Amino acid sequence: MRRVRLAAAAAALTLAGLVIFPAPAACAACSCSIGAEAEYVAAADTIFIGVVTTTTDSPSAQGGMASTEFRILRMIKGVAGSPPRVISPAGGGASCGLDFAEGGTYRVYSKEGRTSLCSGTRVQGTPSPQPNIDGLPVVWLAVGGGLAVAALILYFLHIRRL
C-alpha cells in the first residue's frame, strides 16, 4: 500500500512539474536600438503617412516577407510607388516585422520599399495593431500551477487521514 501511495505522489509531482514548468518554446527577438527621429529621416528614402488598404502575409512566396499597400494621406519625403506598397519581415515583432492593421494609419519610413520596426515606422492613428501572443499566456500557467499545488495538498491531507 505504501508503494502505491509513493507512486501516486511521484506521478502527481511529475504532472505538477509539467504544468508549472512546460518545455520552453523557441524564441526570437528583434534586436535594433531605438533611434532618434533625425536618424530615421536620414536613413529613409520615402516617408509618408498612410492608411493600410491591404496587407498580404506570404512567407513562402516572398522569403518571409509581408506586403502592405497604403492610401497616402501625406507625403513627407521621396516618391511613393503606384500603388504605394512596402515590404516588411513577416512574423511581427520577433523578426522586426510590423503587424499592419487594415484601416490603421501609420507614419511609414522606408528604404527601397522596405520597412521594419527598426526603420521608425509607427502607428499614427487608430486602430493600433494587436500584439501576437505566441504560446501559453502566463495567467494560464499560474492557474494550472495553482490547481496542481492545491490538488497535491488535498491528496496529502487525504492520505494522512487514512
Contacts in CASP RR format, 6 or more apart in sequence:
PFRMAT RR
TARGET T0000
AUTHOR 0000-0000-0000
METHOD contacts of the structure
MODEL  1
MRRVRLAAAAAALTLAGLVIFPAPAACAACSCSIGAEAEYVAAADTIFIG
VVTTTTDSPSAQGGMASTEFRILRMIKGVAGSPPRVISPAGGGASCGLDF
AEGGTYRVYSKEGRTSLCSGTRVQGTPSPQPNIDGLPVVWLAVGGGLAVA
ALILYFLHIRRL
5 159 0 8 1.000
8 155 0 8 1.000
9 155 0 8 1.000
9 156 0 8 1.000
12 148 0 8 1.000
12 151 0 8 1.000
12 152 0 8 1.000
12 155 0 8 1.000
13 152 0 8 1.000
15 148 0 8 1.000
16 145 0 8 1.000
16 148 0 8 1.000
16 149 0 8 1.000
16 151 0 8 1.000
16 152 0 8 1.000
17 148 0 8 1.000
19 141 0 8 1.000
19 144 0 8 1.000
19 145 0 8 1.000
19 147 0 8 1.000
19 148 0 8 1.000
20 141 0 8 1.000
20 144 0 8 1.000
20 145 0 8 1.000
20 148 0 8 1.000
22 136 0 8 1.000
22 141 0 8 1.000
25 134 0 8 1.000
25 135 0 8 1.000
27 94 0 8 1.000
28 94 0 8 1.000
28 95 0 8 1.000
29 94 0 8 1.000
30 93 0 8 1.000
30 94 0 8 1.000
30 95 0 8 1.000
30 96 0 8 1.000
30 97 0 8 1.000
30 116 0 8 1.000
30 117 0 8 1.000
30 118 0 8 1.000
31 96 0 8 1.000
32 96 0 8 1.000
32 116 0 8 1.000
32 117 0 8 1.000
32 118 0 8 1.000
35 120 0 8 1.000
40 109 0 8 1.000
40 119 0 8 1.000
40 120 0 8 1.000
41 47 0 8 1.000
41 77 0 8 1.000
41 109 0 8 1.000
43 109 0 8 1.000
43 111 0 8 1.000
43 119 0 8 1.000
44 77 0 8 1.000
44 109 0 8 1.000
44 110 0 8 1.000
44 111 0 8 1.000
44 119 0 8 1.000
45 77 0 8 1.000
45 78 0 8 1.000
45 110 0 8 1.000
45 111 0 8 1.000
45 112 0 8 1.000
46 77 0 8 1.000
46 78 0 8 1.000
46 79 0 8 1.000
46 80 0 8 1.000
46 108 0 8 1.000
46 109 0 8 1.000
46 110 0 8 1.000
46 111 0 8 1.000
46 113 0 8 1.000
47 75 0 8 1.000
47 76 0 8 1.000
47 77 0 8 1.000
47 78 0 8 1.000
47 107 0 8 1.000
47 108 0 8 1.000
47 109 0 8 1.000
47 110 0 8 1.000
48 70 0 8 1.000
48 72 0 8 1.000
48 73 0 8 1.000
48 74 0 8 1.000
48 75 0 8 1.000
48 76 0 8 1.000
48 77 0 8 1.000
48 80 0 8 1.000
48 84 0 8 1.000
48 107 0 8 1.000
48 108 0 8 1.000
49 72 0 8 1.000
49 73 0 8 1.000
49 74 0 8 1.000
49 76 0 8 1.000
49 105 0 8 1.000
49 106 0 8 1.000
49 107 0 8 1.000
49 108 0 8 1.000
49 124 0 8 1.000
50 70 0 8 1.000
50 71 0 8 1.000
50 72 0 8 1.000
50 73 0 8 1.000
50 74 0 8 1.000
50 84 0 8 1.000
50 105 0 8 1.000
50 106 0 8 1.000
50 107 0 8 1.000
50 108 0 8 1.000
50 124 0 8 1.000
51 70 0 8 1.000
51 71 0 8 1.000
51 73 0 8 1.000
51 103 0 8 1.000
51 104 0 8 1.000
51 105 0 8 1.000
51 106 0 8 1.000
52 68 0 8 1.000
52 69 0 8 1.000
52 70 0 8 1.000
52 100 0 8 1.000
52 101 0 8 1.000
52 102 0 8 1.000
52 103 0 8 1.000
52 104 0 8 1.000
52 105 0 8 1.000
52 106 0 8 1.000
53 69 0 8 1.000
53 70 0 8 1.000
53 71 0 8 1.000
53 83 0 8 1.000
53 102 0 8 1.000
53 103 0 8 1.000
54 68 0 8 1.000
54 69 0 8 1.000
54 102 0 8 1.000
55 66 0 8 1.000
55 67 0 8 1.000
55 68 0 8 1.000
55 69 0 8 1.000
55 100 0 8 1.000
55 102 0 8 1.000
56 66 0 8 1.000
56 67 0 8 1.000
56 68 0 8 1.000
57 66 0 8 1.000
57 90 0 8 1.000
57 91 0 8 1.000
58 64 0 8 1.000
58 65 0 8 1.000
58 66 0 8 1.000
58 67 0 8 1.000
58 90 0 8 1.000
59 65 0 8 1.000
59 66 0 8 1.000
59 90 0 8 1.000
59 91 0 8 1.000
62 87 0 8 1.000
62 90 0 8 1.000
64 89 0 8 1.000
64 90 0 8 1.000
64 91 0 8 1.000
65 87 0 8 1.000
65 88 0 8 1.000
65 89 0 8 1.000
65 90 0 8 1.000
66 87 0 8 1.000
66 88 0 8 1.000
66 89 0 8 1.000
66 90 0 8 1.000
66 91 0 8 1.000
66 97 0 8 1.000
66 98 0 8 1.000
66 100 0 8 1.000
67 85 0 8 1.000
67 86 0 8 1.000
67 87 0 8 1.000
68 85 0 8 1.000
68 86 0 8 1.000
68 87 0 8 1.000
68 88 0 8 1.000
68 98 0 8 1.000
68 100 0 8 1.000
69 83 0 8 1.000
69 84 0 8 1.000
69 85 0 8 1.000
70 80 0 8 1.000
70 83 0 8 1.000
70 84 0 8 1.000
70 85 0 8 1.000
70 86 0 8 1.000
70 106 0 8 1.000
70 108 0 8 1.000
71 84 0 8 1.000
72 80 0 8 1.000
72 84 0 8 1.000
73 105 0 8 1.000
85 113 0 8 1.000
86 108 0 8 1.000
86 110 0 8 1.000
86 113 0 8 1.000
86 114 0 8 1.000
86 115 0 8 1.000
86 121 0 8 1.000
87 113 0 8 1.000
87 114 0 8 1.000
87 115 0 8 1.000
88 97 0 8 1.000
88 98 0 8 1.000
88 100 0 8 1.000
88 114 0 8 1.000
88 115 0 8 1.000
88 116 0 8 1.000
88 121 0 8 1.000
89 95 0 8 1.000
89 96 0 8 1.000
89 97 0 8 1.000
89 116 0 8 1.000
90 97 0 8 1.000
91 97 0 8 1.000
91 99 0 8 1.000
91 132 0 8 1.000
92 98 0 8 1.000
92 99 0 8 1.000
92 132 0 8 1.000
93 99 0 8 1.000
93 117 0 8 1.000
93 132 0 8 1.000
94 134 0 8 1.000
96 116 0 8 1.000
96 117 0 8 1.000
96 118 0 8 1.000
97 116 0 8 1.000
97 117 0 8 1.000
98 115 0 8 1.000
98 116 0 8 1.000
98 117 0 8 1.000
98 121 0 8 1.000
98 129 0 8 1.000
99 129 0 8 1.000
99 130 0 8 1.000
99 131 0 8 1.000
99 132 0 8 1.000
100 106 0 8 1.000
100 129 0 8 1.000
101 127 0 8 1.000
101 128 0 8 1.000
101 129 0 8 1.000
101 130 0 8 1.000
103 127 0 8 1.000
104 123 0 8 1.000
104 125 0 8 1.000
104 126 0 8 1.000
104 127 0 8 1.000
104 128 0 8 1.000
105 123 0 8 1.000
105 124 0 8 1.000
105 125 0 8 1.000
105 126 0 8 1.000
106 121 0 8 1.000
106 122 0 8 1.000
106 123 0 8 1.000
106 124 0 8 1.000
106 125 0 8 1.000
107 120 0 8 1.000
107 121 0 8 1.000
107 122 0 8 1.000
107 123 0 8 1.000
107 124 0 8 1.000
108 115 0 8 1.000
108 121 0 8 1.000
109 115 0 8 1.000
109 119 0 8 1.000
109 120 0 8 1.000
109 121 0 8 1.000
110 119 0 8 1.000
110 121 0 8 1.000
111 119 0 8 1.000
115 121 0 8 1.000
123 129 0 8 1.000
END
